[in-house]
Amino acid sequence: MESILPLPAQAVKPGTSTGQEFWHSSDKTIDSHSPVDDKLIARVYTSTRADYDRVVETSRQAFAEWRQIPAPKRGEIVRQMGDQFRLYKTDLGKLVSYEMGKSLQEGLGEVQEIIDICDFAVGLSRQLYGLTMHSERPNHRMYEQWHPIGVVGIISAFNFPVAVWSWNAMLAWVCGDVCIWKPSEKTPLTALACQQIIQDVLRNNDVPEGVSCLVTGGREVGEWLARDPRVALVSATGSTRMGRAVGTAVAERMGRSLLELGGNNAIIVSHHADLNIAIPAIVFGAVGTAGQRCTSTRRVIIHETVYDDVKNRLAKAYGQLRIGNPLEETNHVGPLIDKAAVDGYQAAVEAVRELGGRFVVEPGVLTGKDFGSGCYVQPCIAEAENHWPIVQHETFAPVLYLLKYRTLDEAIALQNGVPQGLSSSIFTLNMREAEQFLSAAGSDCGIANVNIGTSGAEIGGAFGGEKETGGGRESGSDAWKAYMHRQTNTINYGTTMPLAQGIKFDF
């Protein structure tokens, strides 16, 4: 296979696939423009409702066969997929960087996440454990086992255009499920590239057509998945608004949903903190992926005795940021995904000004020959109040708010005092502070860190959050259980029929 980084303005293969073939029945296309330079990368055909129905029916047929393949053998196929992604890590990483706009190192890191979850899933394929229980009835044995649930719909977001798909797909596949992927319409080409990369693995292992499927398009495709009773689980990553719509539609048909939604993540900086490690963590958390991570650092809650020192150090660090083409490894910050995101950034800046906020690092939309796409902005820092509506809202851009606290209880209340509950962090060398932050009276987020930032989750831990973040869990730990259903089994190996709870029923 030649480099998967496409030539500008070329048409690519159609956007509907049941695994071993690509096709389309529509003449409508999605134009993928790079936010790096506003060039047209490719046109991807969208899926019609007829295409979608064909995919679902093929997936259902594939499930009947795929679930019968022993889990370790499914794991072996996923292992081979991991090897393919190792082979094409550089090419796919460049494409992620160019189509989405994140730095090259982050693009490569995202592909590494695919490789890592493949490795995790291979081990998991031999560890889909149930429990055994003692029965209250003589000559009875009880245990539980886990079975695949069927068709899993995956709706992914633009900011992690390939990694989040893999978190779901690799686990679902070793669990015995089949997957239908609806990628973001802002990053369709990376999804097609992933499907292409695993083609040889699917064919060489005689994987049933329909185990790995792709449907492209806009909001309507996501609605088809959410409302389709043939789809057992819909895993959706995106905004809280989108998650509410998906969750409601899936719940109405009594289906399952796994929601990974917005974050409004804070770092508490104690007067006991080592600022030499705190400052880099804050900067990367706030400006990495141009502030377009669900785990991006949005707020820094600083003890009043070190507030000015932290503020000044952050301003100095921001002055050293290099903004520009993310494919150039010397640049730290690339563009926002599109001009709509720039509008959101500017609206947040205006809201801060109207509320009386003071900018420590001034905002701005960058212009000039190096920023021709119009999607580059200056990461900024503002002194703010936690109760301001704009601070309560997740702005998907590099806008960082500084808040001040006196006591740890006050800091934790500020940290928890937003609708979202994804990631959180405290920097302190005081053991009591760290333990309080991690206790039931501490952070209410799904992720709580000590002396590391809010972004950069590892594969081994379950990823997800609480409150308006949706409550879902992906990736490590026992997140695999979301893709299976639990079955309790009781076996009577005796010659009598004793009833539970000592009930007598003689006749």
C-alpha positions as CSV (number, residue, x, y, z in Angstrom):
1,M,0.0,0.0,0.0
2,E,1.3,3.4,-0.9
3,S,1.2,6.3,1.6
4,I,-2.4,6.9,2.7
5,L,-1.9,10.7,2.9
6,P,-3.9,11.7,-0.2
7,L,-3.2,14.2,-2.9
8,P,-5.2,17.4,-2.6
9,A,-8.7,17.5,-4.1
10,Q,-8.7,13.8,-5.2
11,A,-11.8,11.7,-4.9
12,V,-11.4,8.6,-2.7
13,K,-13.2,5.3,-2.4
14,P,-16.9,5.5,-1.5
15,G,-17.9,5.9,2.1
16,T,-20.0,2.9,2.8
17,S,-18.4,-0.5,3.7
18,T,-19.3,-3.8,5.1
19,G,-15.7,-4.7,5.7
20,Q,-14.5,-6.3,2.5
21,E,-15.9,-3.9,-0.1
22,F,-16.7,-0.2,-0.4
23,W,-19.5,1.3,-2.5
24,H,-22.1,4.1,-2.6
25,S,-25.5,4.6,-4.1
26,S,-25.5,8.4,-3.6
27,D,-23.8,11.2,-5.6
28,K,-23.6,13.4,-2.5
29,T,-20.2,13.9,-1.0
30,I,-18.5,15.3,2.0
31,D,-15.7,17.7,1.2
32,S,-12.8,17.2,3.7
33,H,-10.9,20.5,3.9
34,S,-7.8,20.6,6.1
35,P,-7.9,23.3,8.8
36,V,-4.1,23.5,8.3
37,D,-4.3,25.3,4.9
38,D,-7.9,25.1,3.9
39,K,-7.1,22.8,1.0
40,L,-9.6,20.3,-0.2
41,I,-8.1,16.9,0.7
42,A,-10.7,14.6,-0.7
43,R,-14.4,14.1,-1.4
44,V,-16.0,11.2,0.4
45,Y,-19.3,9.8,-0.8
46,T,-22.1,9.7,1.8
47,S,-24.3,6.7,2.7
48,T,-28.0,6.6,1.8
49,R,-30.6,5.0,4.0
50,A,-30.6,2.1,1.6
51,D,-26.8,1.8,2.1
52,Y,-27.3,1.9,5.8
53,D,-29.9,-0.8,5.9
54,R,-27.7,-3.0,3.8
55,V,-24.8,-2.5,6.3
56,V,-27.0,-3.3,9.3
57,E,-28.4,-6.5,7.7
58,T,-25.0,-7.6,6.7
59,S,-23.7,-6.9,10.2
60,R,-26.5,-8.9,11.8
61,Q,-25.7,-11.9,9.5
62,A,-22.0,-11.6,10.4
63,F,-22.8,-11.5,14.1
64,A,-24.4,-15.0,13.9
65,E,-21.0,-16.4,12.7
66,W,-18.6,-14.1,14.5
67,R,-19.9,-14.8,18.0
68,Q,-19.3,-18.5,17.5
69,I,-15.5,-18.0,16.9
70,P,-13.6,-18.5,20.2
71,A,-12.6,-15.3,21.8
72,P,-8.9,-16.0,21.8
73,K,-9.1,-16.5,18.0
74,R,-10.9,-13.2,17.7
75,G,-8.1,-11.7,19.8
76,E,-5.5,-13.1,17.4
77,I,-7.2,-11.2,14.5
78,V,-7.2,-8.0,16.6
79,R,-3.4,-8.6,17.2
80,Q,-2.8,-8.7,13.5
81,M,-4.7,-5.4,13.2
82,G,-2.4,-3.9,15.7
83,D,0.6,-5.0,13.6
84,Q,-1.0,-3.3,10.6
85,F,-1.4,-0.1,12.5
86,R,2.3,-0.3,13.6
87,L,3.2,-0.6,9.9
88,Y,1.2,2.5,8.9
89,K,1.6,4.5,12.1
90,T,3.5,7.4,10.4
91,D,1.2,7.7,7.4
92,L,-2.0,7.5,9.4
93,G,-0.5,9.9,12.1
94,K,0.2,12.5,9.4
95,L,-3.3,12.1,8.0
96,V,-4.8,12.6,11.4
97,S,-2.7,15.7,11.9
98,Y,-3.5,17.1,8.4
99,E,-7.3,16.4,8.4
100,M,-8.0,17.3,12.0
101,G,-5.3,19.9,12.7
102,K,-3.6,18.5,15.8
103,S,0.2,18.4,16.1
104,L,2.1,15.7,14.3
105,Q,3.2,14.2,17.6
106,E,-0.4,14.1,18.8
107,G,-1.4,12.5,15.6
108,L,1.2,9.8,16.0
109,G,0.2,9.4,19.6
110,E,-3.4,8.8,18.6
111,V,-2.4,6.0,16.3
112,Q,-0.3,4.6,19.1
113,E,-3.5,4.5,21.2
114,I,-5.0,2.2,18.5
115,I,-1.9,-0.1,18.8
116,D,-2.1,0.0,22.6
117,I,-5.8,-0.9,22.7
118,C,-5.2,-3.8,20.3
119,D,-2.6,-5.1,22.7
120,F,-5.0,-4.7,25.6
121,A,-7.8,-6.4,23.7
122,V,-5.6,-9.4,22.8
123,G,-5.0,-10.1,26.5
124,L,-8.7,-9.4,27.3
125,S,-9.8,-12.1,24.8
126,R,-8.6,-14.7,27.3
127,Q,-10.0,-13.0,30.3
128,L,-13.8,-12.4,29.8
129,Y,-14.4,-13.7,33.3
130,G,-17.6,-14.5,35.1
131,L,-18.1,-15.4,38.7
132,T,-19.2,-18.5,40.6
133,M,-21.6,-18.4,43.5
134,H,-22.7,-20.8,46.2
135,S,-26.3,-21.8,45.9
136,E,-28.6,-22.0,48.9
137,R,-30.1,-25.2,47.5
138,P,-28.3,-28.5,47.9
139,N,-26.8,-30.1,44.8
140,H,-27.0,-26.8,42.8
141,R,-24.2,-24.8,41.2
142,M,-24.5,-21.1,40.2
143,Y,-22.3,-19.1,38.0
144,E,-22.4,-16.1,35.6
145,Q,-21.1,-15.8,32.1
146,W,-20.9,-13.0,29.5
147,H,-22.2,-13.1,26.0
148,P,-21.9,-10.6,23.1
149,I,-24.8,-8.3,22.6
150,G,-24.8,-8.0,18.8
151,V,-24.4,-4.9,16.6
152,V,-22.5,-2.0,18.2
153,G,-22.9,1.5,16.6
154,I,-19.9,3.8,17.1
155,I,-20.4,7.6,16.6
156,S,-17.0,9.3,16.9
157,A,-16.0,12.9,17.1
158,F,-13.5,14.9,15.0
159,N,-11.0,15.6,17.8
160,F,-9.9,12.0,18.1
161,P,-10.9,10.7,14.7
162,V,-9.4,7.2,15.0
163,A,-8.5,6.4,18.6
164,V,-12.0,6.5,20.1
165,W,-13.3,4.2,17.3
166,S,-10.6,1.7,18.3
167,W,-11.4,1.9,22.0
168,N,-14.8,0.7,21.1
169,A,-14.2,-1.6,18.1
170,M,-11.3,-3.6,19.4
171,L,-13.0,-4.5,22.7
172,A,-16.4,-5.1,21.0
173,W,-14.7,-7.5,18.5
174,V,-13.0,-9.6,21.1
175,C,-16.3,-9.7,23.0
176,G,-17.9,-11.2,19.9
177,D,-19.8,-8.1,18.7
178,V,-19.8,-6.5,15.2
179,C,-19.4,-2.8,14.7
180,I,-20.8,-0.1,12.5
181,W,-18.7,3.1,12.6
182,K,-20.2,6.5,11.8
183,P,-17.2,8.9,11.8
184,S,-17.4,12.7,12.2
185,E,-18.3,14.3,8.9
186,K,-15.4,16.7,9.6
187,T,-12.8,13.9,9.5
188,P,-14.1,11.1,7.2
189,L,-10.9,10.4,5.4
190,T,-9.1,9.1,8.5
191,A,-12.0,6.6,9.0
192,L,-11.7,5.3,5.4
193,A,-7.9,5.0,5.9
194,C,-8.5,2.8,9.0
195,Q,-10.9,0.6,7.2
196,Q,-8.4,0.2,4.4
197,I,-5.5,-0.6,6.7
198,I,-7.3,-3.6,8.2
199,Q,-8.6,-5.0,4.9
200,D,-5.9,-7.6,4.4
201,V,-6.3,-8.8,8.0
202,L,-10.1,-9.3,7.5
203,R,-9.6,-11.1,4.2
204,N,-6.7,-13.3,5.2
205,N,-8.6,-14.5,8.3
206,D,-11.9,-15.1,6.4
207,V,-13.6,-12.7,8.7
208,P,-17.3,-12.6,7.9
209,E,-18.3,-9.6,5.8
210,G,-20.0,-7.2,8.1
211,V,-17.9,-7.5,11.2
212,S,-16.3,-4.1,10.6
213,C,-18.6,-1.6,8.8
214,L,-18.5,2.1,7.9
215,V,-21.3,4.5,7.1
216,T,-20.5,8.2,6.3
217,G,-22.7,11.2,6.4
218,G,-24.1,13.9,8.7
219,R,-26.4,14.0,11.7
220,E,-29.1,11.8,10.0
221,V,-26.8,8.8,10.0
222,G,-26.3,9.1,13.7
223,E,-30.1,9.3,14.1
224,W,-30.5,6.1,12.1
225,L,-28.2,4.3,14.5
226,A,-29.8,5.8,17.6
227,R,-33.3,4.9,16.6
228,D,-32.6,1.4,15.1
229,P,-33.7,-1.5,17.3
230,R,-31.3,-3.7,15.4
231,V,-28.4,-1.9,17.0
232,A,-27.9,-3.2,20.5
233,L,-25.5,-0.5,21.7
234,V,-24.7,3.0,20.5
235,S,-21.4,4.4,21.7
236,A,-21.4,8.2,21.1
237,T,-18.7,10.7,21.6
238,G,-19.4,14.4,21.3
239,S,-21.2,17.3,22.8
240,T,-23.6,17.1,25.7
241,R,-26.3,18.3,23.4
242,M,-25.7,15.5,21.0
243,G,-25.5,13.0,23.8
244,R,-28.9,14.0,25.1
245,A,-30.4,13.4,21.7
246,V,-28.7,10.0,21.2
247,G,-29.4,8.9,24.8
248,T,-33.1,9.8,24.5
249,A,-33.6,8.1,21.2
250,V,-31.8,4.9,22.3
251,A,-33.7,4.8,25.7
252,E,-37.1,5.2,23.9
253,R,-36.4,1.8,22.2
254,M,-34.9,0.3,25.4
255,G,-31.5,0.0,23.8
256,R,-28.1,0.6,25.4
257,S,-26.0,3.8,25.1
258,L,-22.5,4.5,26.1
259,L,-22.0,8.3,26.2
260,E,-18.7,10.2,26.3
261,L,-19.6,13.9,26.3
262,G,-18.3,17.3,27.3
263,G,-15.8,18.1,30.0
264,N,-15.0,21.3,32.0
265,N,-11.8,20.1,33.6
266,A,-10.0,21.8,36.4
267,I,-6.6,21.6,37.9
268,I,-6.2,22.6,41.6
269,V,-2.8,24.1,42.3
270,S,-2.0,23.9,46.0
271,H,0.5,26.1,47.9
272,H,2.2,22.7,48.5
273,A,2.6,22.1,44.7
274,D,5.8,21.6,42.8
275,L,5.2,24.3,40.2
276,N,8.0,23.0,38.0
277,I,5.8,20.1,37.1
278,A,2.5,21.8,37.5
279,I,3.1,24.5,34.8
280,P,4.0,22.2,31.9
281,A,0.9,20.0,32.8
282,I,-1.4,23.0,32.8
283,V,0.0,24.4,29.5
284,F,-0.2,21.1,27.6
285,G,-3.7,20.4,29.1
286,A,-4.9,23.8,28.0
287,V,-3.4,24.2,24.5
288,G,-2.9,20.5,23.4
289,T,-5.0,19.8,20.3
290,A,-5.7,23.6,20.4
291,G,-8.0,23.0,23.4
292,Q,-10.2,20.6,21.5
293,R,-10.0,17.6,23.8
294,C,-12.8,16.6,26.1
295,T,-10.1,16.4,28.7
296,S,-8.6,19.8,28.0
297,T,-7.8,21.9,31.0
298,R,-10.4,24.7,31.1
299,R,-9.9,26.0,34.7
300,V,-7.0,26.4,37.0
301,I,-8.0,26.8,40.7
302,I,-5.0,28.3,42.5
303,H,-4.2,28.9,46.2
304,E,-4.2,32.6,46.9
305,T,-0.6,32.5,48.2
306,V,0.8,31.2,45.0
307,Y,-1.7,32.7,42.6
308,D,0.4,35.5,41.2
309,D,3.4,33.3,40.8
310,V,1.4,30.7,38.9
311,K,-0.2,33.4,36.8
312,N,3.1,34.9,35.8
313,R,4.7,31.6,35.0
314,L,1.8,30.6,32.8
315,A,2.0,33.9,30.9
316,K,5.7,33.4,30.4
317,A,5.1,29.8,29.1
318,Y,2.4,31.0,26.7
319,G,4.8,33.5,25.3
320,Q,7.0,30.6,24.2
321,L,4.3,28.7,22.3
322,R,4.8,28.2,18.6
323,I,1.6,28.2,16.6
324,G,1.4,27.0,13.0
325,N,1.4,24.1,10.6
326,P,1.0,21.0,12.9
327,L,3.0,18.8,10.5
328,E,6.0,20.9,11.5
329,E,7.3,19.2,14.7
330,T,8.6,22.5,16.1
331,N,5.1,23.9,16.5
332,H,3.1,23.3,19.6
333,V,-0.4,24.4,18.5
334,G,-2.2,23.9,15.3
335,P,-5.5,25.2,14.1
336,L,-9.1,24.8,15.3
337,I,-11.1,22.4,13.3
338,D,-13.0,25.0,11.3
339,K,-14.3,28.5,11.2
340,A,-17.4,27.6,13.3
341,A,-15.0,26.7,16.1
342,V,-13.2,30.0,15.6
343,D,-16.6,31.7,16.0
344,G,-17.1,29.8,19.3
345,Y,-13.7,31.0,20.5
346,Q,-14.5,34.6,19.7
347,A,-17.9,34.4,21.4
348,A,-16.3,33.1,24.5
349,V,-13.7,35.9,24.5
350,E,-16.5,38.5,24.1
351,A,-18.5,36.9,26.9
352,V,-15.4,37.1,29.2
353,R,-15.0,40.8,28.4
354,E,-18.6,41.6,29.0
355,L,-18.5,40.0,32.4
356,G,-15.4,42.0,33.4
357,G,-12.8,39.3,33.0
358,R,-9.2,40.4,32.6
359,F,-7.0,38.6,30.1
360,V,-3.6,37.7,31.3
361,V,-2.7,36.4,27.8
362,E,-4.6,38.3,25.2
363,P,-6.8,36.4,22.6
364,G,-6.9,36.8,18.9
365,V,-7.5,35.2,15.5
366,L,-4.1,34.9,13.7
367,T,-3.7,36.2,10.2
368,G,-0.9,36.2,7.6
369,K,0.5,33.8,5.1
370,D,1.2,31.1,7.7
371,F,-2.4,31.2,9.0
372,G,-4.2,31.3,5.7
373,S,-7.0,28.9,6.6
374,G,-8.4,31.4,9.1
375,C,-8.6,28.7,11.8
376,Y,-5.6,29.6,13.9
377,V,-6.2,31.4,17.2
378,Q,-4.0,32.6,20.1
379,P,-4.4,30.5,23.2
380,C,-5.4,32.9,25.9
381,I,-5.7,33.1,29.7
382,A,-8.4,35.0,31.6
383,E,-9.0,35.7,35.3
384,A,-12.6,34.8,35.9
385,E,-15.3,33.6,38.3
386,N,-16.5,30.0,38.4
387,H,-20.2,31.0,38.4
388,W,-20.0,32.9,35.1
389,P,-22.1,31.2,32.4
390,I,-19.2,31.1,30.0
391,V,-17.0,29.4,32.6
392,Q,-19.8,26.9,33.3
393,H,-19.9,26.2,29.5
394,E,-17.4,24.0,27.7
395,T,-15.7,26.1,25.0
396,F,-13.9,23.8,22.6
397,A,-11.0,26.1,22.1
398,P,-7.8,27.2,24.0
399,V,-9.4,29.5,26.5
400,L,-8.1,29.0,30.1
401,Y,-9.7,30.5,33.2
402,L,-7.8,31.3,36.4
403,L,-9.7,31.1,39.7
404,K,-8.5,31.7,43.3
405,Y,-9.1,29.7,46.5
406,R,-8.3,29.8,50.2
407,T,-9.1,26.4,51.6
408,L,-9.0,23.0,50.0
409,D,-12.8,22.5,50.7
410,E,-13.4,25.7,48.7
411,A,-11.2,24.5,45.8
412,I,-13.0,21.1,45.6
413,A,-16.3,22.9,45.6
414,L,-15.2,25.1,42.7
415,Q,-13.8,22.0,40.9
416,N,-17.2,20.2,41.3
417,G,-19.3,23.3,40.7
418,V,-19.9,22.7,37.0
419,P,-22.4,20.5,35.1
420,Q,-19.7,18.3,33.6
421,G,-17.6,15.7,35.4
422,L,-14.9,14.2,33.2
423,S,-11.4,14.8,34.4
424,S,-9.8,16.6,37.3
425,S,-6.4,17.0,38.9
426,I,-4.6,18.4,42.0
427,F,-1.0,19.4,42.2
428,T,0.2,19.0,45.8
429,L,3.0,17.3,47.8
430,N,0.8,17.2,50.8
431,M,-0.5,13.6,51.3
432,R,-3.6,14.7,53.2
433,E,-4.6,17.1,50.4
434,A,-4.1,14.4,47.8
435,E,-6.1,11.8,49.7
436,Q,-9.0,14.2,50.4
437,F,-9.1,15.1,46.7
438,L,-9.4,11.4,45.9
439,S,-11.9,10.6,48.6
440,A,-15.7,10.4,48.4
441,A,-15.8,14.0,49.6
442,G,-13.3,15.1,46.8
443,S,-13.5,15.3,43.1
444,D,-16.8,14.1,41.6
445,C,-15.2,13.3,38.2
446,G,-14.7,10.0,36.5
447,I,-11.0,10.7,36.4
448,A,-9.1,12.3,39.3
449,N,-5.3,12.7,39.1
450,V,-2.6,13.8,41.5
451,N,0.5,15.6,40.1
452,I,-0.4,15.0,36.5
453,G,-2.7,17.0,34.2
454,T,-6.3,16.4,33.1
455,S,-5.5,15.1,29.7
456,G,-3.5,12.1,28.5
457,A,-5.5,9.1,29.8
458,E,-3.8,5.6,29.6
459,I,-5.4,2.6,27.9
460,G,-5.4,0.5,31.1
461,G,-7.9,2.6,33.0
462,A,-11.6,3.0,32.3
463,F,-12.2,6.3,30.6
464,G,-15.3,8.4,31.1
465,G,-17.1,10.8,33.4
466,E,-20.1,11.7,35.4
467,K,-23.0,14.2,35.3
468,E,-23.4,15.8,31.9
469,T,-20.3,13.9,30.7
470,G,-22.7,10.9,30.3
471,G,-21.5,8.2,32.7
472,G,-20.0,5.9,30.1
473,R,-16.7,4.0,30.4
474,E,-14.4,3.0,27.5
475,S,-11.0,1.4,27.1
476,G,-9.5,-0.4,30.1
477,S,-10.4,-2.0,33.4
478,D,-13.8,-3.7,33.1
479,A,-15.2,-1.4,30.4
480,W,-15.5,-4.5,28.2
481,K,-18.7,-5.4,30.1
482,A,-20.6,-2.6,28.2
483,Y,-20.3,-4.7,25.1
484,M,-21.7,-7.9,26.6
485,H,-24.7,-9.0,28.5
486,R,-24.5,-10.9,31.8
487,Q,-26.2,-14.3,32.1
488,T,-26.7,-16.0,35.5
489,N,-26.8,-19.8,35.3
490,T,-28.0,-22.3,37.8
491,I,-27.5,-26.1,37.4
492,N,-29.3,-28.7,39.4
493,Y,-27.3,-31.9,39.4
494,G,-29.4,-33.6,42.1
495,T,-32.4,-35.8,42.0
496,T,-34.9,-33.5,43.8
497,M,-36.3,-30.1,43.0
498,P,-35.8,-27.8,46.1
499,L,-37.1,-24.3,45.6
500,A,-35.3,-21.1,46.5
501,Q,-36.0,-19.4,49.8
502,G,-37.3,-22.7,51.2
503,I,-40.6,-22.5,49.4
504,K,-42.7,-25.7,49.5
505,F,-44.8,-26.6,46.6
506,D,-46.1,-30.1,47.0
507,F,-48.6,-31.8,44.7
